[in-house]
């Protein structure tokens, strides 16, 4: 025991390094962060993996898993600084580079709600990672893995981080100052990732056998498991966006349970009306559409608003997947645009219509300032347009840079026909 007495004297100093630390909020945010992390390399990877063909399932999983790893490193290197740093003259549109590699941030620094800034950095990093991973669902089965990895690194810093800054960057940031409300990422995450996916799908082109041969999912059960993990993790995604163990976090928990429930029911009813059958894939698609739709409003709306947002999010997602994709002819492989962008857009706009006029809930905006609901709706519309344009242009530019660095963004015909699991990774999902 004598050799360990130094530890006994050190522990009190560590435990009480900052007496202002709120241990309840710290525990809440650390758990929420872990839940959001689970959403990408487990939830989204399984959700997407089950829907792809067996010859590409490992590549699909690798694109999601790899996106998390690369995006998180990019976030620490520069993304966090661009999103939440001091941008000086550019503060309206981006933070600066003073906090690259977390320079200037001390392990004892606390946020406004008294939990460590390092925890906030990791929490927000998991958001960055899942946003770009969402886009992978539009281009599986034909995008080079090398191009995708480079795209992820650049896009996280050049597109995701500035949008995050404009919406969540605090005083001086363009959309934040305008009063845009986005509780947990309707514009920042879902519109952003979903639209990036569509842009990539159009730039890369359709799969060679798209609409020529049946493209059967590898396993609907795996997709359903992924959806369940997404829903589980989403409680951290929305609940953690209250930044503390508070009443608002409790409201976000309620809406995160209710919206996807009504959305799943809505999707199943729509399927029965149109096809006279109810599918498991449809039910879990409804769950994700409901989760996406409620995300920007999770801490702002009551039960009535939640039911409307969730059910309409499912209707809009169903429309995007079943009708719009077929009508316009784009190959959005796993419907990242149809569900994430469209349901996210609806949720962002619906936040203005259904947010409770309660100053204790709203952080800014015309509704809080003067009770001007239509003014809030117009601000929400402005945020949708700004994010849409920035994502569109930014994604095109980043894709061409990544493509130039890797000699083209698309795999060759032989690789596509064989499947990317064997051709790119030298593996099979099942060795029977």
C-alpha positions, 0 to 999 in steps of 0.5 A: 500500500505504501507505493500507492499513497501518492494516488490517494493524495492525487485523487481529491485534486482530480475530482475537485479540479473545478468546483463549478463542474456540474456532475449531473450534466457531465454524466448526461452529456457523456452518455448522450455522446456515447449514444450518438456514437453508436448511431453511426458505426452500428446503427446507420451501418447496419441500416444501410448494409442490410438494404444493399446487395450481398456483394456490396454489403461490406463495402457499404458498412466500410463506407459508413464506418470509415466515414466516422473515423475520418470525419472525427479526425477531421473534426478535431484537426480543423472542423471544430475550430471552423464550426465553433471558433472565433471567425473575426471578420468571417464570423457570420459564415465560419469560425476561425482556425485558432482552435485547430487540434483543440489549441487554446482549449484546456481540459478544465474548461467548462461549457455554459451548463458546466460540463467539460468543453472536451465532452462538447467537442466529442458530442459535436464530432459525432454529429459531424461524422453521422452527417457525412455518413448519411450521404454514403447511402446515395452512392453505394455500389459504385463509388471508389472507397479512396475517393469517398475517404478523401471526400469525407475529410474535406467535406467535413471541414469545408461544408459541414463545419461552416453550416454548423457555425452559421446555425449553431455558432452563437452570437455573430453567426448568420443564421443563429443571429437571424433566429433560426431554430434547429434543436438537434440538426434538421438543417445541419445534419439531415438536410445537409447529408441528404442533399450531399448524397443526391448531388453525389449520386447525380455526379457519379451516375446510376448503377449499371444495372439500375432499373434493369435487374432486381436489386434485392436487399441482403437482409431486411432483418439487419436493416431493422436491427440498424433502425432499432439502434438508430432509434436508441441512439437518437435519444442521445442525439435529441436529448443531449442537444438540451446540453444538460439533464433538464426539463427540456431534455425530458421534452426531447425524450418524449418527442423522440419516442412519439414522432417515430411511432406515429410515423411508422404507423403512417407509413404502414397505412400508406403501404397498405393503401397503395400496395395492399401489404405492410412491409417491415422495411416500410415500417422501419423507413417510417421510423427513421423518417419520423426521427428525422422530421422531429429532430429540429423541433424535438425540444420546441414542440408539444404532443400535438405538434409532435404527432403532426410533424411525425406523421407528415414526415412519414408521408413526405418520406414515402412520397420521396421514396416511392414517387419522386425518385421514380419520377425524376429518375435519379439513383439514390441507392438507399434513399438518403435524399428521399428520407433525410433531406425531405423529412429534414426540410419538412421538420425545419419548416414545421418547427416554425409552425408548431414551436411552443411560444414559450420563452423558456424553450426557445433560444432566439427568433421572432417567435420568442422576441415578439410572438411573430410566428409567421416571421419565425416561419420565414426565418426557418425558410431562410435557413433551409435555402441557405443550407441548401445552396451551401451544401449544393455548391460545396458538395460539387466542389469537394467531389471534383477535388476528391475525384481529381486526387483519385483519378475519378470517383467511380469504380470501373465496370468490372469492379462494379459487376463483381461487387466491391466487397471482393474487388475493393476489400478482398472479403465476403460478408459470408464465407459458406 
